[in-house]
Amino acid sequence: MAAFIRSRIFVFQLVSKNSKIKIYRTIILPFVFSGCETWSLISRKERRLRVFENRVLRRIFGTKRDEVIGEWRKLLNEELNDLYSSPNIVGVIKLGRIK
């Protein structure tokens, strides 16, 4: 998973955010979800999956300029969730699990 985070495609400014999100949804998520129906999700694994998703989304959406201070800052997790507007990775895995 670390290779996806280090991928240069998410840093290129010539590639639109919509294209980066499509790449994330069509290539990266299916790779991560492979075999997830049989995983036992303990809290440690859930946390690592959320960290992975937030890192990728931070690479896609970049930084934000703070209006008050005027400096650039990382997006908060809540801001990432609002911008991405899709269910988080742990929720999708729990929905697709074999019952």
Secondary structure, DSSP 8 states (H G I E B T S, - for coil): -HHHHT-GGGT-SSS-HHHHHHHIIIIIHHHHHTTGGG----HHHHHHHHHHHHHHHHHHH-EEE-TTT--EEE--HHHHHHHH-S--HHHHHHHTS--
